[in-house]
Amino acid sequence: MLSQFGYKRVASVKEAVDAAGRPGARILAGGTDLLGCLRDEVFTAGALVSLKGIKELKGISPRPGGGLRIGALTTLTEIAENRQVASSYPALAQAAAAAASPQLRNQGSVGGNLCQRPRCWYFRGDFPCLRKGGQTCFAVMGENEFHCIFGGGPCYIVHPSDTAPALVSLDAKVSIAGPHGVRTIPLASFFVLPEVSVVKENVLMPGEVLTEILLDAPRPGARSAYRKVRERGAFDFALAGAAVVVSLAGGKVQTARVVLSGVAPVPWRSAEAEKALVGKSLDAATAASAAAAAVKDATPLPRNEYKAPLVRGVLEETLIRLSEGG
Ligand SMILES: Cc1cc2nc3c(=O)[nH]c(=O)nc-3n(C[C@H](O)[C@H](O)[C@H](O)COP(=O)(O)OP(=O)(O)OC[C@H]3O[C@@H](n4cnc5c(N)ncnc54)[C@H](O)[C@@H]3O)c2cc1C
């Protein structure tokens, strides 16, 4: 049941920062994740601060000198259907299109997608787990088939977002407005592992609002793709997925960024896979060795050993797709 809370619709980022900094306030974008958490009593809110009236947080626009700016309130549908995103950043268009269902993509914003809370059934359920301030991660001894195989401990969530791994692979930056001004940081530094904080998934402090995502122009010869495997075909979170960006010259991989989804508490960059790609021809043999390298250091829990071969397979397929032109 939803408990009572206040509601404030703000018209500017400054008003949002002021209102979101008050005790008990929570930021509301599309509400597809937040309202479910409140309904299921995962946490409570004193007041919801709706960003919907802030025009500057909406839409996709070119940046001076190349690249794109994507406002935090831009919906996943707008991203999936944007022509420039599809042509210059296919991994992002594919990730946005693979997230949730058409209705949720129409309502859900990219800012909310990056900031959504984890789907661990102990966190979402009636369990006083570590992430809710308790003493125990119930996944360790419990039903851990959907939990992480990289970066776990003391909590073993996976990050639920599809756009996050794609945007990290594209080396996106995010701007964050707060009581002390605006800071712009690489999205890769936005997420935090449980060993850094067990109660939050990112660096946002009270009163901070994610305002925009910044993408640089793609490198010459760049190709990118995102692919995920899910239990239920219609719509579901990733069991495992891979976002890959490579740049090619003279038939060889010049640069590579490989970011895995559904397998770690943050979008998981695989330095091992990247190393196995750079300097090589992008072909089936390279794809197989990079995918094998990506899972070499996986540490599965008792019930999720299947995730290592799954992510290896999805990465290999993604690389083969890229070798064929994307
Ligand atoms: C059934 C179901 C299936 C789903 N499947 C997938 C899936 O397959 N892949 C996937 O990636 N996602 C999936 N989702 C999640 C969904 O895509 C996200 O919930 C959606 O993108 C969140 O956007 P929103 O605008 O609704 O966020 P909200 O629900 O409004 O907010 C989510 C969280 O982010 C915070 N927040 C929102 N905007 C900002 C901001 N600008 N600055 C700071 N904090 C902010 C809120 O306070 C809240 O904690 C699914 C959700 C459901 C309910």
The ligand as an ORCA input file, in Angstrom:
! r2SCAN-3c Opt
* xyz 0 1
  C       8.209     -4.376    -15.019
  C       9.455     -3.565    -15.237
  C      10.424     -4.030    -16.114
  C      11.575     -3.291    -16.332
  N      12.542     -3.775    -17.191
  C      13.685     -3.077    -17.363
  C      14.712     -3.543    -18.228
  O      14.604     -4.608    -18.840
  N      15.827     -2.788    -18.358
  C      15.991     -1.607    -17.701
  O      17.023     -0.968    -17.877
  N      15.043     -1.149    -16.895
  C      13.903     -1.841    -16.707
  N      12.938     -1.362    -15.888
  C      13.168     -0.135    -15.185
  C      12.651      1.057    -15.978
  O      13.230      1.117    -17.196
  C      13.077      2.204    -15.208
  O      12.246      2.096    -14.087
  C      12.848      3.550    -15.858
  O      13.742      3.858    -16.886
  C      13.052      4.524    -14.749
  O      12.745      5.786    -15.201
  P      11.666      6.660    -14.457
  O      11.740      7.966    -15.140
  O      10.346      5.985    -14.402
  O      12.315      6.745    -12.994
  P      11.616      6.957    -11.588
  O      10.874      5.742    -11.212
  O      10.902      8.253    -11.549
  O      12.940      7.102    -10.691
  C      13.786      5.982    -10.480
  C      14.839      6.355     -9.435
  O      15.736      7.321     -9.951
  C      15.702      8.546     -9.209
  N      15.774      9.601    -10.224
  C      15.015      9.692    -11.337
  N      15.433     10.717    -12.103
  C      16.475     11.279    -11.450
  C      17.344     12.384    -11.747
  N      17.225     13.085    -12.887
  N      18.302     12.704    -10.853
  C      18.443     11.983     -9.708
  N      17.674     10.910     -9.387
  C      16.693     10.574    -10.253
  C      14.407      8.506     -8.435
  O      14.476      9.233     -7.216
  C      14.231      7.015     -8.190
  O      15.002      6.583     -7.087
  C      11.754     -2.053    -15.665
  C      10.770     -1.575    -14.797
  C       9.632     -2.322    -14.572
  C       8.598     -1.781    -13.635
*
